[in-house]
């Protein structure tokens, strides 16, 4: 997957999460969960864009680690939402699947970049 494709995919992920959040009740505890999901899901794409513009391989890895954390946080709040609300289960299942796929891609990119960095140090 190219960086451009992943930029588009992470943006689409955030937009889909935001659309799902629009349908949630406007009461506690949904306020807090909605706020966190809104922030973390948008951070996945925003921080990936920052990673693509990294100044070095180390910088790229560090920025991807932020993407990893934000994606994992998004998945956590989806799990919490799934346990307190039954009305969005099918949407949440799709979003969690996509989030896990994005997370896997990011972790693989981190591992690949670490290997390349270590190989360049050993040469």
DAMO-V948194 format. One record per backbone hydrogen bond with DSSP energy under -0.5 kcal/mol. CO is the residue of the C=O (numbers start at 1). NH is the residue of the N-H. If there is no record, write none. Layout:
# DAMO-V948194
co & nh
CO & NH
CO & NH
This chain:
# DAMO-V948194
co & nh
2 & 6
3 & 7
4 & 8
5 & 9
6 & 10
7 & 11
8 & 12
9 & 13
10 & 14
11 & 15
12 & 16
13 & 17
14 & 18
15 & 19
16 & 20
17 & 21
18 & 22
19 & 23
20 & 23
21 & 24
25 & 27
27 & 30
27 & 31
29 & 33
30 & 34
31 & 35
32 & 36
33 & 37
34 & 38
35 & 39
36 & 40
37 & 41
38 & 42
39 & 43
40 & 44
41 & 45
42 & 46
43 & 47
44 & 48
45 & 49
46 & 50
47 & 51
48 & 52
49 & 53
50 & 53
51 & 54
56 & 60
57 & 61
58 & 62
59 & 63
60 & 64
61 & 65
62 & 66
63 & 67
64 & 68
65 & 69
66 & 70
67 & 71
68 & 72
69 & 73
70 & 74
71 & 75
72 & 76
73 & 77
74 & 78
75 & 79
76 & 80
77 & 81
78 & 82
79 & 83
80 & 84
81 & 84
81 & 85
86 & 89
88 & 92
89 & 93
90 & 94
91 & 95
92 & 96
93 & 97
94 & 98
95 & 99
96 & 100
97 & 101
98 & 102
99 & 103
100 & 104
101 & 105
102 & 106
103 & 107
104 & 108
105 & 109
106 & 110
107 & 111
108 & 112
109 & 113
110 & 114
111 & 115
112 & 116
113 & 117
114 & 118
115 & 119
116 & 120
117 & 121
118 & 122
119 & 123
